[in-house]
Amino acid sequence: MSNSNSWHVLKFGGTSVSSRDNWNTIAAIIKRKRAKGIRVFVVHSAVSTVSNRLESLIGLADGGDYRPSYQQLITLHQELLVEMGLPETLLDQQYAYLKRLLDGIHLLGEVSDRVRALIMSQGELWSTRIGQAYLQTQLDESVNRLDARDFLKANESYDVDYLCANCDYSPDGSLIRTVEESSVVITQGFIASTSEDETVLLGRGGSDTSAAYFAAKLEAERLEIWTDVPGIFTANPNQVNNARLLKELNYDEAQEMASAGAKVLHPRAIRPAQATKIPVYIRSTIDPDIEGTIINDVENRWGMVKAITAKEHITLISMESQGMWQQAGFLADIFSIFKQHQVSVDLVSTSETNITVSLDSLTQVVSEKQIKNLAKDLSKMCRVNIMHDCSAVSIVGKNVRAILHKIAPAFSIFETYKVYLLSQAASDLNLTFVIDDEHSNKVITALHELLITNNPNSEILGPTAKELKQVEQTDTGSRWWQDKQQEITQCLKDRDSAYIYHLDSVKQNIQNLQSISAIERIFFAVKSNNNPDVLKVAYESDIGFETVSSGEVDHILNLFPSIDKSRIFFTPNFAARHEYEAILEKGIRLTLDSTYPIRQWPEIFRGKDVFLRVDPNIGKGHHENVRTAGATSKFGIPIYELEDLQPVIEEYDINVVGLHAHAGSGILTNEHWAEHARLLAETAALFSGVKYLNLGGGFGIKERAQQSELTMSQIDKSLQKVKSEYPQYELWIEPGRYISANTGVLVSKVTQVKQKQNYYYVGLSTGMNSLMRPALYGSYHNIVNLSRLEQTKEHLATVVGPICESTDKLGVEIPFPETLEGDLVLIENAGAYGHVMSTQYNMRKPAEEVCI
Ligand SMILES: *Cc1c(COP(=O)(O)O)cnc(C)c1O
């Protein structure tokens, strides 16, 4: 269909324009299109983090010293220019202009929305300069840079909202003429202007909207939204393991999904495409070859659940009033109060005496203060109850009403989870349940399992994210077990299952951590793997042991009787008084992770050294159940309670020598530990005797091909920075998973294979009795048929154990070859929280441990 006049409008986000590598990806995508004669119109965002930085600069200019942050913003761009080999003076004038604007704010001590929009627009204006200059070096035709504000004009029929304007998008002869001679055009997302040429913004996710406007104005052949995910899935693939790629959606469904929380595409971007019938393609810069999702005007005749989406961290306002509802105008009065406070509402449900609404979290950020003021005014008319931390979970699909009978069984899960608000869209595109945030993962997973996974395949459902990753996984790195197949096979000669550990890998992992020079001491979390040979490697590598029970402490003391006690650290949770007494008796350092022991039994700590475990209240981690921080967690002392401990600490002469924080498991953000270090260092000022800051464990490992590994040098860099600010403290860490996970595999023989409708079950000799993590947290483990590594994977297997429990699954939708009884199946990354959690459930002995 392409002809030499047709335009493809391509939108790229902040990450795509933040490094030379990513710009090369953009250049490659453009070249491929040019080779087919397609004209390319690129719309892109500011470099990652720049919009937030500009926003905070405005705040700083208004109040205090903005220069350091301004300088950081410039450094970030200068570093990018150097990386990309562009002239270092490219943006000098732009920097100076921003400086003048900020000085202006500083001088006036106030900032209008108009000036705010102008400042916020700088990020995009700078990045298209970089983009044009760089693409010019990569392409052998000229790259035409437009100022988006010359073509996107705010609709002024209402008051112009400078921060979130709407624009006209009918075909634009002037734009078409301007680019008549060009084949590659580049322009900014997010920004537009008024008829007076004042800069306006298009609100959150505005770059998607800009791209859609340009596509409509150009009457483009297609709009492509390039992201870092391969398309829209039936659920968030990070949340639901077997979420599947949706190959096709119609505009209404896509709109609904975007509005209901699917983050791939901004909902406002769909209308312009729909009005002009331009198909929208969602594609991934990571896998440019994957087809992704196409959004167009296909009509599906029958009802089908397409997706389970969720909007998390939303706020509900419930309003009670006896008998007021029948009064004419009551609702109007209520909603006019919302209007007065500029708070927009998303879901509404009403009854005789109650009206409950959820606040729209997609297009607005409502401050705590705004909510307070709103509630104050509302309470003049009714009783008001505010509920934070809710999630709106939606079942999305056209004609959901027509298939209620089919989805009814799924609702039994709401027996367990309280529903605060239920709403059904008049458009018949969704059913939404508002529940507590903390339950949303479980509810989403269960609904997906019942409504999508267990439904017959349909041609619009593509592969799972995992399968897409599997394709790449074949070429990512080697694993120790690939060279040890003979030994592994030998091990399984006289047993059906075994945990096999590779001790050299334990050593290697410890050495990686030892390269973080900012860290003084490393303690291996014994609970992740207590195998004596594994512990011996740690012992011989001169690191310490983090223990959570007196059992673990005794285990270490038995194995290494002459160990220096300072190499053992005790971090119990809700342990009994006698356990603390026994540990103190042994001269082992410990943390208190509640104020109870100090308040109730202060005498046992008299004159002793203790650490206090702080609740950092940032729950990061790969799964709800292993998030060991945050309000719903049983771990740690809230920072605000620490101060109250002062009198007891003084009275009993207790030495608070350290602070401790541990916020969950599987963290892959390099900066996480520096955040903890900073938080603890700031908190440490409360206690004069603090010498050590224990930053916890949680070091994640790469489990899926798309994840990026932790980089020790980056972790070090971020910690060194904190250390230079707070040189008085020693920094400690206590990783478990990072040291032990990839050193162990679970290998088990196939007992039976069963095909049940379109499910291919591979049964193993052992299951959740050996490896509980998948059943307990839904954790993901790569699984291979070791006996048939080279065979083509023609099935999507559900790998199960022999335990009489429906959660006894080690993996679902695993690409697998045709498998036979007696084959050896290998489950990766089973060295941490594997054998240590095994049970005798069903009176089946779990797999034994073997070291090689
Ligand atoms: C479990 C635990 C760790 C180790 O966590 P990993 O995710 O395995 O690194 C560290 N510190 C404490 C207090 C723990 O409970």
The ligand as an ORCA input file, in Angstrom:
! r2SCAN-3c Opt
* xyz 0 1
  C      16.020    -12.314     53.535
  C      16.825    -11.217     54.016
  C      17.956    -10.798     53.308
  C      18.392    -11.412     52.004
  O      17.510    -11.082     50.978
  P      17.895    -11.426     49.451
  O      16.758    -10.958     48.661
  O      18.057    -12.899     49.374
  O      19.151    -10.714     49.156
  C      18.703     -9.782     53.855
  N      18.339     -9.177     55.009
  C      17.254     -9.550     55.705
  C      16.920     -8.853     56.965
  C      16.453    -10.558     55.231
  O      15.362    -10.912     55.913
*
